Amino acid sequence: MPVHTSGTRQDGAGKGVGLSLALASALAFGGSGVAAKPLIEAGLDPLHVVWLRVAGAALVMLPIAVRHRALPRRRPALLAGFGLLAVAGVQACYFAALSRIPVGVALLVEYLAPALVLGWVRFVQRRPVTRAAAVGVVLAVGGLACVVEVWAGLGFDALGLLLALGAACCQVGYFVLSDHGGDSGDDAPDPLGVIAYGLIVGALVLTVVARPWGMDWSVLTRSAPMNGTPVAAWVLLAWIVLVATVVAYVTGVLSVRRLSPQVAGVVACLEAVIATVLAWVLLGEHLSAPQLVGGVVVLAGAFIAQSSTPARTDGEPVAGGTASGAERELSARGTAA
């Protein structure tokens, strides 16, 4: 997917603002699973929660889509791929995984995406990757083995883990699309426009798949238990739509306009930490010491993979793992995870 950042990177105060926006984006994305899981446990189907999230965010972003109404004619395949993979695929798989496994585990499995992207670059595109990037992949896979407790025959629901892995695979498609047209310069589509139309496409696809007309709408009029504390369902939904989607995407895009993709990608790694801590505090989902160590190793591997990219030459795609940086360039969640 084309990536276009206008203007030059700012120093001093500008970088401080960029880091603050990137952190705000990680906080917003990290809270999506914590707010969604009580709704799922209260009786909403995971697909219905995804549809509510994406459709609500699409309505909020509709004015931006109108502003960039020429974009569908210029890049129809790009918007379709973004909507199917980055929006519908990632969110559907991630939220479905939440109904079966803890939030932190789902998100850490989704963070295999940078490793999978390197596999795509090495074995599908047949381009070399850096040694540090390969080390990052090994660390990420080893840390994931600790998170899912392979020595216990997988300590979590197998289908839930497969759904989380599906979210990671959808993010691979997202990242591969992110590399298309990156050398288009001023002709590259505006990231906000791509996000707006991606949400619209995702909402249309999810409407067919989720069939919201069969949803139990009464759940939204009741409260949902969050670790024993009742919270109004509409408050949780408002958080998911306005904060965990709209604010998260917009602050992420604005942060990348002030930072390099590598710096924004490093800050993005905090999303998994934030989600795990929030799930621990708000949902009571405690992880064991080996799982916590494994989570740290996964994030370290993702960090190394993302920060080990060699300098990019004109017209040559990046071959070292700046997947999360490209993600923040466009939308600031993975996933799915």
JOWO-V586449 format. One record per backbone hydrogen bond with DSSP energy under -1.0 kcal/mol. CO is the residue of the C=O (numbers start at 1). NH is the residue of the N-H. Records with the same first field share a line. If there is no record, write none. Layout:
CO=NH, NH
This chain:
11=14
12=16
13=17
14=18
15=19
16=20
17=21
18=22
19=23
20=24
21=25
22=26
23=27
24=28
25=29
26=30
27=31
29=32
31=35
32=36
33=37
36=40
37=41
38=42
39=44
40=43
45=49
46=50
47=51
48=52
49=53
50=54
51=55
52=56
53=57
54=58
55=59
56=60
57=61
61=65
62=66
63=67
64=68
66=69
68=71
70=74
71=75
75=79
76=80
77=81
78=82
79=83
80=84
81=85
82=87
83=88
84=89
85=90
87=91
88=92
89=93
90=94
91=95
92=96
93=97
94=98
97=100, 101
102=106
103=107
104=108
105=109
106=110
107=111
109=112
110=113
112=116
113=117
114=118
115=119
116=120
117=121
118=122
119=123
120=124, 125
121=127
130=134
131=135
132=136
133=137
134=138
135=139
136=140
137=141
138=142
139=143
140=144
141=145
142=146
143=147
144=148
145=150
148=155
149=152, 154
150=153
157=161
158=162
159=163
160=164
161=165
162=166
163=167
164=168
165=169
166=170
167=171
168=172
169=173
170=174
171=175
172=176
173=177
174=178
176=179
177=1, 180
179=182
181=184
184=187
185=188
190=194
191=195
192=196
193=197
194=198
195=199
196=200
197=201
198=202
199=203
200=204
201=205
202=206
203=207
204=208
205=209
206=210
207=211
211=214
212=215
215=217
216=219
217=220
218=221
219=222
222=233
224=231
226=229
229=226
231=224
232=236
233=237
234=238
235=239
236=240
237=241
238=242
239=243, 244
241=246
242=247
243=248
245=249
246=250
247=251
248=252
249=253
250=254
251=255
252=256
253=257
255=258, 259
260=264
261=265
262=266
263=267
264=268
267=270
268=271
270=274
271=275
272=276
273=277
274=278
275=279
276=280
277=281
278=282
279=283, 285
284=286
288=292
289=293
290=294
291=295
292=296
293=297
294=298
295=299
296=300
297=301
298=302
299=303
300=304
301=305
302=306
303=307
313=316
322=326
323=327
324=328
325=329
326=330
327=331, 332
